[in-house]
Amino acid sequence: MPPAQAPFQPGGIAPGLSAYFDLVRFGAAAVVFLDHLCPVLFGTPTSLFPGHDAVIVFFVLSGYVVAMVVDRRETSPTAFATARLARLWSVMVPALLLGLALDVGMKGELELAAVVASLLNLAFLAQLWLLDIAPPHNPPMWSLSYEAWYYLVLGLWQFGRGHRWWLAAGAVCLAGPKIVVLLPVWTLGVLLYRWRPRLEPRLAAALLALSVLLYVGAYVIDLPNQARTFLSAVTSGRSWRLGASTAFLADYLLGLVIALNFIAVDNLPRLGRLLAAMRPFCAGLASCTLSLYLFHKPLLTLLHEGLGIGPVATFLAIIALIPLLALATEHQRHLWRNALASPLRRLMPIPR
């Protein structure tokens, strides 16, 4: 007899799975943080922390969560666009301004190229086709250009009604191959939310163990790097045009492993109850995720390179500053939603 499905919460998923997603979200951001800071501050190997893998985790999780909110909360074009933009811009704008300020402080002037790079990232245009433009002191921001286009594709599909095929296909064509080649990874999260298979707990436990073992194996052999090497060989070195997507063959496999992991956790009632008890703590960690992701590199530049603070003090200072920045940015996204709602209402609706 299949296990009873945990009741849906207003947000759309059971409390235990919600807490697990919060932990995964924060953990992925922490891996990116360690991937960028530890080699600079402590000289660790650059392959020690799998930052790229963490971004793929973000993509699958994002597809799942965005499909959920479209299904349950953001049920109109305006609500969807407002919430998505507020989520991103509430942290992106301050992070971009900090990067520009650092650039001025280090170079003594505000360069046009830095302003253009920041604006392109703010408009989610910095990764289209052959473009690969990082804003000053914030290379991790590349993934948000990908995410924003995935939001757009899903929004056009969801709200475009009779025109949705053409609208979504048009967005895919505009995005270019770099973004499109990882769209299946993000879409996997969407499909996972809408499918949500039910399993016996024993089978789910075995699936959880399998997902962990598969990932450990991929990590040990450095699967993404092998995928990049293979693609470079078969394309005679032209795969560089895919930018951050050059490991997409490995990313597809990693996406499947992540999906297996999420399915397993969703079907383990005991684990779900344990995680549900930790939900407030997990939610608190997750509420700092985007700030951790977007501010750690500018803060590294400011504290370590700019002010000459030592490695350990820099590391600890960044950890201490991130929650404060989160309070001033992503915790205030309701203000952004209020500010964006009226202009977006005038620009929409999407054709029906």
Buried (B, 14 or more C-beta within 10 A) or exposed (E): EEBEEBEEBEEBBBBBBBBBBBBBBBBBBBBBBBBBBBBBBEEBEEEEBBBBBBBBBBBBBBBBBBBBBBBBEBEBBBBBBBBBBBBBBBBBBBBBEBBBBBBBEEEEEEBEEBBEBBBBBBEBBBBBBEEBBBBBBBEBBBBBBBBBBBBBBBBBBBBBEEBBEEBBEBBBEBBBBBBBBBBBBBBBBBBBBEEBEEBEBEBBBEBBEBBBEBBEEBBEEBBBBBBBBBBBEEEEEEBEBBBBBBBBBBBBBBBBBBBBBBBBBBBBBEBBEEBBEBBEEBBEBBBBBBBBBBBBBBBBBBBBBBEEBEBEEBBEBBBEBBBEBBEEBBBBBEEBBEBBBEEBBEEBEBBE
